[in-house]
């Protein structure tokens, strides 16, 4: 960080300038560099620098201190590299000290979150299920009720900070004596300490113990999805709210179905005669047996859509669809009589067969 410039140089006045000259210089520069007037991105920083210099040089006592210990030639006060350092010397830490003086922090703290993994079958993920999960969590100590003190005792005001949660110290500087404040190390800023700690939780107010958490897993969840159970994580400290439990879901794949979103895809084998003549064929879906009407002359690869027979939408109405691809299976183990019937069918349809090519009744194409 570059050293701060001499405050007189910031305002563009000499070191023996009068109060009126300093005021005029400040007004001129403030109008010139005000962010609402000047569109330069550096204008705001320049405006703050001008305002900071005027804040010190316009006060006779502060100006006298600066004149006594400041430097010339563009350097700032001895040992300081930022305008905020000068403000801390003159105003005792500024806004930070004011913020800490509002009072001690509360001992109450939010509990930590927990995470578990749950395995589901394909059907459980599709239709939802209730699970009782055993989790090892920090619960409120039943012995002390969560305050960390032994039974019959209670936390008391911190003796180091007298219950304020902060300690103050005097620091002598070249600009005078400065009062600083910092969180109390003894009570960690809470303003309380526990003379007689609870033996069950050693003053922590929480104990690790197994707990049962009931989780309702909604219908339609998928692999990798995460659910949040509010307030089922670790207990809070000193009455603070409990954390949350995050449940990561792992869904076993299905042998029969390929899931894509809320839609399901499967394949149904048809015989050659079913595809040629048409048929009513049953298939097992999520809800049980579904009947598909196969039209006569159905080609292999035809897709039939069963609307609303897919996976339910998570926390919403409606379901996906079930898409069935029809696959015509060609027989490989024909008996002599079956082969004759097929050959007869080919003759009736004037379709060339392997036998026709072998006997020369059908000439091979020439290339």
QUIKAVEN-V627920 format. One line per field, one symbol per residue. ss: DSSP state (H for helix, E for strand, L for the rest). psi: psi as a letter, one per 20 degrees, with the letter a starting at -180 (. if undefined). burial: + if it has 9 or more other ideal C-beta (glycine too) atoms within 8 Angstrom, else -. A space follows every 50 residues. Layout:
ss->???
psi->???
burial->???
This chain:
ss->LLLLLLHHHHHLLLLLLLHHHHHHHHHHHHHHHLLLLLLLLLHHHHHHHH HHHHHHHLLHHHHHHHHHHLLLLLLLLLLLLLHHHHHHHHHLLLHHHHHH LLLLLLLLELLLLEEEEEEELHHHHHHLEEEEEEEEEEEELLLLLLLLEL LLLLLEELLLLLLLLEEEEEEEELLEEEEEEEELLLLLLLLEELLLELLL LLLLLEEEEEEEEEEEELLLLLLLLEEEELLLLLLLELLLLLLLEEEEEE ELLLLLLEEELLEEEEEEEEEHHHHHHLEEEEEEELLEEEEEEELLLLLL LLEEEELLLLLELLLLLLELLEEEEEEEELLLLLLHHHHHHHHHHHHHLL LLLHHHHHLLLLLLLLL
psi->pqqqqphhhgikrrikqrhhhggggggghghhjphigpiphihgghghgg hgghhgiiogghhggghhirqakiqaqpjqjqhhhghhghjkichgghhi jhrqqqipqpqqqqprpppqrghhhgiqqpqopoqororpphgijiiiqq pirqqrpphgjkjhiqqqqppprijapppqqqqphgjkjhjqqogoqphh jkjhiqqpqqqppppooqqjrrpiqpqpopjjbqqrpljrqqaqppoppo ppqqhhqopnciqqprpppqrhhghgiqropqqoahjbpqppopqpkpqp ippppopjjbpqppkrrrrarppoppopppqilprgghgghghhghghjl pqrhhhhhjjipqqqp.
burial->--++++++-++-----+---+++-++--++--++---+----++-+++++ ++++++++---++-++--++----+++--+--+-++++++-+++--+--+ ---+--+---+-++-+-+-+-+-+++++----+-+-+++-+-++-+++++ ----++-+-++-+++++-------+--++++-++-++-++++++--++-+ +-+++++---+-+-+-+-++++--+-+-+--+++++++-+-+++++++++ +-----+-+--+++++-+-+++-++--+--+-+-++---+-+-+---+-+ -----+--++++++----++++++++++---------++--++--+---- -----++----------
